[in-house]
Amino acid sequence: MSREAITYYALSLPAIALQLFFSSSVAANPGQFTPQVASFGPGITELVQLLPWGLLALSILAVVRFRPSALVTLLTASFFLAAAALGESGFFGTALGLTGSVSLVILATFMALIGFNYARAAKLLGGRPALVEGKGPLGYQLLSTSLELVLPLLAAVALAVAVSAIVTTLTLQTKLLPEPLSTLSSLYLESRFGLVFVSIGVAGALIWAMRQILEPIIMYFTLTYEDAVKMALNEVEDIAKKLRRQARAKPVPGWGWLSVSIVCVVSVSSLSLFVVSPQGLWDNLLSIFGLHGVQGAGAGDLETTARNFVRTIDSNVVKGQDIIRQVIRLLWG
Amino acid sequence: MARKYSSTSLWAGVGLISVSVYFFLASVSLISPPAQAVVAALLSAVIGFVTLSAGTALIRTYVIARTVEQGEQAK
């Protein structure tokens, strides 16, 4: 077995180990399944216990068949299955929290993706030894290894830690916002969906910032003349297209702007009416002319309004779910 | 042949990235106790992202122009 293949298997191992951990947690704690899973009956419990092992077997197959995307997908599916079955009471409730599990999944994913780089090399070589063209000083070799292996790993760890820290800080800071934003954002972050979307958003912003800084540095050392000409022409082409579009555009009477303005005014008025109540809005308008005293709503009123707003959305979502269920029932008979 | 690219854009880009780092740090300090300026911190982070984007775009353009120039001189 070549050195590249050994590195590939070593880097894929954390993903497999993590899936093994999820599978054994689900298999060992059938009594701690969430009520949603348990409500389907006794048959589904056995199925949920068996399914992670099936996913694990498919993951091992994905490693052997050099399928990185399949391995990452199966790892994510295994995590969601374990989280849905056990909730936060099983392995999440002990030493490993939900955030810690997510960080481990991200880390294992990054390692698996780095590993497939070596898998490609092993496949290309086909058992032949790699021809190293030059051997520099030890410092350069260390730098090369660092850029190839250590830097992506460090980036993955830093990303996981940063996402966890930022999400925790945001959750704490939402309490400082004025009402009703405080209640709305707290309720949003308390929900699983809110937490997932915020984590994805923060991770996306951090990856974007990393890419923005790394891209010019990599370009400086690797960009060839032909590629640079293509990129320069692309930039000029974008500007030229914009100018041509502007030159072709006929003067319009301005109905578009009027429609946008009307939509904005209606939206702001509706929001004001909803948050302040018509009477409060009327009092505010009158106070501009000195006709009536302002009777502002207190923080408690705004909090109640925010909670009512969330309840209304919840009830609408439940109604939507009922409709979807009805449609599915109609379709399936 | 006169150079068509200038190192000014490179240094302006580096300067903008430094400014963005300053705004990112400011956004962190604005929400660290005892400060409680959440909205100002968010605004600071947005300014940081905008200046980072502008700085890296300048450096990217500089790198492209430099590579093209060197390629033309080599021909």
Interface residues (C-beta under 8 A of the other chain):
Chain A: T169 Q173 T174 L176 L177 A205 A209 Q212 I213 E215 P216 M219 Y220 L223 T224 Y225 E226 D227 A228 V229 M231 A232 E235
Chain B: G13 I17 I31 Q36 V38 V39 A41 F49 L52 S53 T56 I59 R60 T61 V63 I64 A65 T67 V68 Q70 G71 E72 A74
